[in-house]
Amino acid sequence: MTRDELEHIIRAAGDVAGDDTLFIFGSQAILATFPQAPAQLRQSVEADVAPRTRPDRWDAIDGSLGELSPFHQQFGVYAHGIEVGTVTLPAGWEKRLVPVRTQATLGKTGLCLEPHDLAASKLVAFREKDTDFVRVLLTEHMIDPEVLVSRIQMLDAPEAQRRRMTNWVMLTVAPPKA
């Protein structure tokens, strides 16, 4: 996905939901902070979208702009409508959102996760594609490992899970042994 495609999704999802402000979760939220993110971070053709003031309209987004919809078939990208409560995020995430509002969004705003919050939420799932995504963020120095560890500690997750995520981060950034 490109930044232009994300802006198109914001505009279309806002129209479908009747909401001028949308939360953007998932990997493509990275495009708010890094519009020219490395290709490894832009592989997904899906943006997770939740209407901010019309949270009940997430399913309208999914139905109209979701996977295999005419929108997806025409533009090659799609919006996955979700409910905010389905995403595990660090405390205070709402204060760190990165807005995307351009001429192309036609008055709609996509509030995208800040990169450290995004990385912490990806590590909660801990799927291979999620750890690969966070590894690129770390190795490309797009996020600070210490800030990421602090955000992991702000997750509402079991201590053992937070410890596993923290250990993974520390091993990922550790210098190779000679």
LOGURO-704063 format. One record per residue: x, y, z of N, C-alpha, C in turn. Coordinates in steps of 0.1 Angstrom, whole numbers, padded with zeros to 4 digits, always signed. Each point is the difference from the previous one (the first is absolute). Layout:
XYZXYZXYZ ...
% end
This chain:
+0008-0012+0000-0008+0012+0000+0009+0012+0000 -0005+0011-0007+0007+0012+0000-0007+0010+0009 +0006+0012+0003-0006+0010+0008-0013+0005-0008 +0001+0002-0013-0011+0004-0008-0012-0010+0002 +0003-0013-0001-0011-0010+0002-0006+0001+0014 +0009+0002+0010-0006+0002+0014-0009+0012+0000 +0004+0011-0006-0009+0012+0000-0013-0003-0007 +0001-0008-0011-0013-0004-0007-0009-0008+0009 +0006-0009+0008-0008-0008+0009-0006+0009+0011 +0008+0009+0005-0006+0009+0010-0012+0008-0005 +0002+0005-0012-0011+0008-0006-0013-0009-0002 +0002-0012-0006-0011-0009-0003-0006-0005+0013 +0008-0004+0010-0006-0005+0012-0007+0011+0008 +0005+0012-0001-0008+0011+0007-0013+0002-0007 +0000-0001-0013-0013+0002-0007-0010-0011+0004 +0005-0013-0001-0009-0011+0003-0005+0000+0015 +0009+0004+0009-0004+0000+0014-0008+0013+0004 +0001+0010-0008-0006+0012+0004+0007+0007+0012 +0014-0002-0001+0008+0004+0011+0012+0007-0006 +0003+0012+0005+0012+0008-0006+0013-0004+0007 +0000-0008+0010+0012-0004+0007+0000-0015+0003 +0011-0007-0005+0001-0014+0001+0013-0004+0007 +0000-0010+0008+0012-0006+0005+0006-0010-0010 +0013+0001-0002+0006-0009-0009+0010-0009+0008 -0003-0013+0001+0008-0009+0007+0007-0009-0010 +0008-0010+0005+0007-0009-0009+0012+0006-0007 +0007-0008-0007+0013+0004-0006+0000+0013-0008 -0010+0002-0008+0000+0011-0009-0001+0014+0007 -0003+0000+0013+0001+0012+0008+0014+0006+0000 +0009-0008-0003+0014+0005-0001+0002+0011-0010 -0009+0000-0010+0001+0010-0011-0003+0014+0004 -0006+0002+0012-0002+0014+0005+0013+0006+0004 +0009-0007+0007+0013+0005+0004+0010-0002-0010 +0000-0011-0008+0010-0002-0010-0007-0003-0014 -0004+0011-0007-0007-0001-0012+0007-0009-0011 +0014+0001+0001+0008-0008-0009+0006-0012+0007 -0007-0007+0008+0005-0011+0008+0005-0010-0009 +0010-0008+0005+0006-0011-0009-0011-0009-0005 +0003-0006-0011-0010-0009-0006-0004-0012+0009 +0009-0005+0008-0003-0011+0009-0011+0004+0010 -0002+0013+0002-0010+0005+0010-0014+0003-0007 +0001+0000-0014-0012+0004-0007-0006-0012-0008 +0003-0012+0004-0005-0012-0007-0015-0002+0001 -0006+0004+0011-0014-0003+0002-0008+0009-0010 -0011-0006-0004-0010+0008-0009-0012+0003+0009 +0001-0001+0013-0011+0002+0009+0003+0011+0010 -0010+0009+0003+0002+0009+0011-0012-0003+0009 +0004-0001+0013-0010-0003+0010-0006+0014+0005 -0013+0002-0002-0007+0013+0002-0011-0001+0010 -0001+0009+0009-0011+0001+0010-0005+0014+0000 -0013+0002-0003-0005+0014+0001+0001+0005+0015 +0004+0013+0001+0001+0005+0014-0013+0004+0006 -0008+0007-0007-0013+0005+0006-0012-0008-0003 +0002-0009-0010-0011-0009-0004+0005-0015+0001 +0004-0004+0012+0007-0013+0001-0009-0012-0004 -0013+0002-0001-0009-0010-0004+0001-0002-0016 +0006+0008-0007+0001+0000-0014+0012-0008-0005 +0007-0007+0008+0012-0008-0004-0004-0010-0010 -0012-0006+0002-0004-0011-0009-0004+0005-0014 -0004+0013-0001-0003+0006-0013+0012+0002-0008 +0011+0004+0007+0013+0001-0006+0005-0014-0006 -0001-0010+0009+0004-0013-0004-0008-0005-0012 -0013+0002+0001-0009-0005-0011+0002+0008-0013 +0002+0013+0000+0002+0008-0012+0014+0000-0006 +0010+0000+0009+0013+0002-0004+0010-0011+0003 -0006-0011+0005+0008-0011+0005+0005-0010-0010 +0007-0010+0005+0006-0010-0009-0010-0006-0010 +0004-0001-0013-0008-0005-0011-0012+0009-0004 -0001+0012+0006-0010+0010-0004+0003+0006-0013 -0009+0006-0007+0003+0007-0012+0011+0010+0002 +0000+0007+0011+0011+0010+0003+0014-0008+0000 +0001-0011+0006+0012-0008+0000+0004-0004-0014 -0010-0005-0007+0003-0005-0014+0004+0012-0009 -0005+0012+0002+0003+0011-0008+0013+0006+0003 +0003+0001+0013+0012+0008+0005+0011-0009+0005 -0002-0012+0002+0011-0009+0005+0003+0001+0015 -0007+0008+0007+0002+0002+0014-0014+0000+0006 -0001-0002+0014-0013+0000+0006+0001+0004+0014 -0012+0003+0005-0002+0004+0015-0006-0011+0007 +0006-0004+0011-0006-0010+0009-0006+0008+0012 -0013+0001+0000-0007+0007+0011+0001-0008+0013 +0004+0006+0010+0002-0007+0013-0006+0009+0012 -0002-0006+0011-0003+0007+0012+0012+0003+0008 +0001+0012+0006+0012+0005+0007+0003-0010+0011 -0009-0006+0007+0002-0009+0011+0007-0013-0004 +0001-0003-0012+0006-0012-0004+0015+0000-0002 +0006+0012+0002+0014+0002-0001+0006+0003+0014 +0011-0007+0003+0007+0002+0013+0011+0010-0003 -0002+0011+0008+0009+0012-0002+0006+0005+0013 +0012+0006+0000+0005+0006+0012-0009+0011+0006 +0000+0001+0013-0007+0011+0006+0004+0013-0005 -0009+0009-0003+0003+0013-0005+0001+0001-0015 -0002-0010-0007+0002+0000-0014-0008+0011-0007 -0012+0004+0005-0008+0010-0006+0007+0014-0001 +0009+0002+0010+0007+0013+0001+0012+0001-0010 +0003-0012-0006+0012+0000-0009-0003-0003-0015 -0012+0001-0003-0005-0003-0014+0007+0010-0010 +0002-0005-0012+0006+0008-0010-0011+0003-0011 -0004+0012-0002-0011+0003-0009+0005+0000-0015 -0009-0005-0008+0002+0001-0015-0013+0007-0005 +0002+0012-0004-0010+0009-0006+0006+0008-0011 -0003-0003-0012+0005+0007-0011-0011+0004-0010 +0004+0007-0010-0010+0003-0011-0007-0012-0005 +0008-0011-0001-0005-0013-0005-0011-0006+0009 +0001+0003+0013-0010-0007+0009-0013+0008+0001 -0001+0012-0007-0012+0008-0001-0007+0002+0013 +0008+0005+0010-0006+0004+0012-0001-0012+0010 +0004-0012-0004+0000-0011+0010+0014-0001+0006 +0000-0005+0012+0013-0001+0007+0002-0015+0005 +0011-0006-0004+0004-0013+0005+0009+0002+0012 -0004-0005+0012+0009+0001+0011+0008-0013+0002 +0012+0000-0004+0008-0012-0001+0009-0002+0012 +0001-0013+0004+0009-0003+0011+0014+0005-0001 +0005+0006+0010+0014+0004+0001+0009-0013-0001 +0011+0001-0007+0008-0012-0003+0003-0009+0012 +0003+0005+0012+0003-0009+0011-0012-0007+0005 -0012+0007+0000-0012-0006+0004-0004-0011-0010 +0002+0003-0013-0003-0009-0010+0009-0013+0002 +0013+0002+0002+0009-0011+0002-0004-0009+0013 -0004+0007+0010-0005-0008+0012-0012-0008-0003 -0009+0006-0007-0013-0007-0003+0003-0012-0010 +0010+0002-0009+0003-0011-0008+0007-0012+0008 +0008+0004+0010+0006-0011+0007-0010-0007+0009 -0011+0006+0003-0010-0008+0008-0005-0012-0008 -0002+0002-0013-0004-0012-0008+0011-0010-0002 +0013+0005-0001+0012-0008-0001+0000-0010-0011 -0008+0003-0011+0001-0008-0012+0013+0003-0007 +0004-0009-0009+0013+0002-0007+0000+0013-0008 -0011+0003-0007-0001+0012-0007+0001+0012+0009 -0005-0001+0012+0000+0011+0009+0015+0003+0006 +0006-0011+0003+0014+0001+0005+0009+0005-0011 -0002-0005-0012+0008+0005-0012-0002+0015-0002 -0012+0005+0002-0003+0014-0002+0007+0008+0011 -0001-0004+0012+0007+0007+0011+0015-0001-0001 +0005-0011-0005+0015-0002-0002+0005+0011-0010 -0008+0002-0011+0004+0011-0009+0000+0013+0006 -0010+0003+0008-0001+0013+0007+0013+0002+0009 +0004-0010+0007+0011+0000+0008+0013+0001-0007 +0002-0009-0010+0013+0000-0007+0002+0012-0009 -0011+0006-0005+0001+0013-0008+0000+0012+0009 +0001-0002+0013+0000+0011+0010-0012+0010-0001 -0011-0006-0004-0012+0008-0001-0007+0002+0014 +0003-0009+0009-0005+0001+0014+0012-0003+0009 -0002+0005+0012+0010-0001+0011-0004-0012+0008 +0010-0010+0002-0004-0012+0007-0003+0003+0015 +0006+0010+0006-0004+0003+0014-0014+0006+0001 -0004+0008-0009-0014+0005+0000-0009-0011-0003 +0003-0010-0009-0008-0011-0003-0002-0008+0013 +0010-0003+0007-0001-0008+0012-0008+0007+0011 +0001+0013+0000-0009+0008+0010-0015-0001-0004 -0002+0000-0014-0014-0002-0004-0005-0014+0002 +0008-0010-0001-0004-0014+0003-0004+0000+0015 +0007+0006+0008-0004+0000+0015-0013+0007+0002 -0005+0008-0009-0013+0007+0001-0011-0007-0006 +0002-0013-0005-0011-0008-0005-0007-0007+0011 -0013-0001-0002-0008-0008+0009+0001-0015-0005 +0011-0006+0004+0003-0014-0004+0006-0007+0012 +0000-0013+0000+0006-0007+0012+0015+0003+0000 +0006+0000+0012+0014+0003+0002+0009-0009-0008 -0004-0013-0001+0008-0010-0007+0001+0004-0015 -0011+0005-0005-0001+0004-0014+0009+0013-0003 -0002+0009+0009+0008+0012-0001+0015-0003+0001 +0004-0009+0009+0014-0004+0002+0005-0007-0013 -0008-0008-0006+0004-0007-0013+0002+0011-0011 -0009+0009-0001+0002+0011-0010+0012+0008+0003 +0003+0004+0012+0012+0007+0004+0012-0007-0003 +0001-0013+0003+0011-0008-0003+0003-0001-0015 -0011-0001-0008+0001-0001-0014+0007+0013-0005 -0005+0012+0005+0005+0013-0005+0015+0000+0004 +0004-0004+0012+0014+0001+0004+0009-0009-0008 -0005-0012-0003+0008-0009-0009+0001+0005-0014 -0010+0006-0005-0001+0006-0014+0010+0011-0002 +0002+0008+0010+0009+0012-0001+0014-0003+0006 +0002-0012+0006+0013-0003+0005+0011-0001-0011 +0012+0005+0002+0010-0001-0010+0003-0015-0002 +0004-0004-0012+0004-0014-0002+0012-0004+0008 +0000-0012+0005+0011-0005+0008+0012-0003-0009 +0011+0003+0004+0012-0002-0009+0005-0015+0001 
% end
